[in-house]
């Protein structure tokens, strides 16, 4: 059964199912991990804060960096590079990194993700997202799709690729960590 061109196509599984309507738009927070560009849904983000000292916790998952005191609230910090097995070293120091504090309505607790840098909040049209590359493997994946943005590099137009991830799916196993 195939969808007609005018009907939206439902992609993904579970709560991350996305309606890919070429006329719709998505809003994301873009950030950098190593040498790659990533994005998460804008509505999953509460705020972005500068790096602060992180207190390490014993006996937690290796990608849990520790906790911080964020305006009187204890917030768990997840090292997203470690969680995604990204080995590219950042050109920035740890102190120059950022913490994206997630909306606690989606995480059920205070969680922030440590990223190398936050670059922008962007809006993309549905036709700029390639959902097929997210389903290359038959395993469950936290990749929703690949966002393609045309940019000019030395008077040549190139596609910049941004990996759009489902942060809820990526962190769903955290409930048993703390």
C-alpha positions in Angstrom: 0.0 0.0 0.0 1.5 3.3 -1.0 0.5 6.8 0.1 -0.7 9.4 -2.3 1.4 12.4 -2.9 -1.0 14.7 -1.0 -1.2 12.4 2.1 1.4 12.7 4.9 3.4 9.6 5.4 3.9 8.3 9.0 7.6 7.5 9.6 9.3 6.0 12.6 7.9 3.9 15.5 6.3 4.7 18.8 6.3 8.2 20.2 8.9 9.3 17.7 6.7 8.7 14.7 6.9 11.7 12.4 4.4 12.9 9.9 6.5 13.7 6.8 4.4 16.2 5.0 6.4 18.1 2.4 4.4 21.2 3.1 5.0 21.1 6.9 8.0 22.5 8.8 10.1 21.4 11.7 11.9 23.4 14.3 15.1 22.1 15.8 18.0 23.1 18.0 21.2 22.5 16.1 24.4 21.5 17.9 27.9 20.1 17.2 29.4 16.8 18.5 33.0 16.3 17.3 32.9 17.1 13.6 29.3 16.4 13.0 26.1 18.5 13.1 23.1 17.2 15.0 19.6 18.5 15.8 16.9 17.7 18.3 13.3 18.9 18.3 13.0 22.5 19.6 10.1 21.5 21.9 12.2 18.9 23.7 14.5 21.7 24.9 13.9 23.9 28.0 17.1 26.0 27.8 20.8 26.1 26.9 23.3 26.9 29.6 27.1 27.4 29.7 29.3 24.6 31.0 29.6 24.5 34.7 31.5 22.1 37.0 29.9 18.6 37.0 30.0 16.4 40.1 30.7 12.8 39.2 28.5 10.0 40.5 29.6 6.5 41.3 28.0 3.4 39.7 26.1 5.1 36.9 26.1 4.4 33.2 29.4 5.4 31.5 27.7 8.1 29.5 26.3 9.8 32.6 28.8 12.6 33.2 27.4 13.5 36.6 25.1 16.1 38.2 25.1 19.9 38.4 23.2 22.4 40.6 21.1 24.4 38.1 19.5 27.3 40.0 18.8 25.0 43.0 17.7 22.0 41.1 19.9 18.9 40.7 20.2 18.1 37.0 21.8 14.9 35.6 24.2 15.5 32.7 24.5 13.0 29.9 27.7 13.2 27.7 26.0 12.8 24.3 29.3 12.2 22.5 29.9 9.2 24.7 26.3 8.0 24.5 26.5 8.1 20.6 30.0 6.6 20.5 31.5 9.6 18.8 35.2 9.5 19.0 36.1 12.7 17.1 37.8 15.1 19.4 36.4 18.5 19.7 38.6 21.5 18.8 37.0 23.3 21.8 37.8 22.9 25.5 35.3 21.3 27.8 34.7 24.7 29.5 33.6 26.0 26.1 31.0 23.3 25.7 27.2 23.8 26.3 24.5 22.0 28.2 21.1 21.6 26.6 18.6 21.2 29.4 15.8 19.1 28.2 12.1 19.7 29.0 11.3 17.6 32.0 7.9 16.8 30.6 9.6 14.5 28.1 12.3 13.2 30.5 10.3 12.9 33.7 13.4 14.2 35.6 15.9 17.0 35.3 18.4 16.0 32.5 20.8 18.0 30.5 22.9 16.9 27.5 26.6 17.9 27.2 27.4 19.0 23.6 30.5 20.7 22.0 28.5 23.8 20.9 25.0 24.9 20.1 24.9 26.6 16.7 21.3 27.8 16.2 17.6 27.2 16.3 16.3 26.5 12.8 13.2 25.8 10.9 13.2 23.4 8.0 10.6 22.3 5.5 9.5 18.7 5.4 11.0 18.2 2.0 14.5 19.0 3.4 14.5 15.8 5.5 15.6 12.4 4.2 13.8 9.8 6.4 15.0 6.8 4.4 18.6 7.0 5.6 17.3 6.6 9.2 15.9 3.2 8.3 19.1 1.7 6.7 19.5 -0.7 9.7 16.6 -2.7 10.9 17.6 -2.2 14.5 15.9 0.5 16.5 17.7 3.7 16.0 17.4 7.2 17.5 17.9 8.8 14.2 14.7 10.4 12.9 16.2 11.6 9.6 18.9 13.6 7.9 18.2 17.3 7.3 19.7 18.7 4.1 20.6 22.4 4.0 22.1 24.0 1.0 25.0 26.3 1.8 27.6 28.1 -0.3 31.3 27.1 0.1 33.7 29.1 -2.1 30.9 30.0 -4.6 29.8 26.4 -4.9 26.5 25.1 -3.5 26.8 22.1 -1.3 24.4 20.1 0.9 25.2 20.3 4.6 23.9 17.2 6.4 22.4 17.5 9.9 21.6 14.3 11.8 18.2 14.7 13.4 17.9 12.5 16.5 15.0 11.5 18.8 16.4 12.5 22.2 13.6 10.8 24.1 14.4 7.4 22.4 18.1 7.9 22.9 17.7 8.5 26.7 14.8 6.1 27.4 17.1 3.7 29.3 18.1 6.4 31.8 15.2 5.6 34.1 17.1 2.7 35.5 20.4 4.6 35.8 19.7 6.8 38.8 
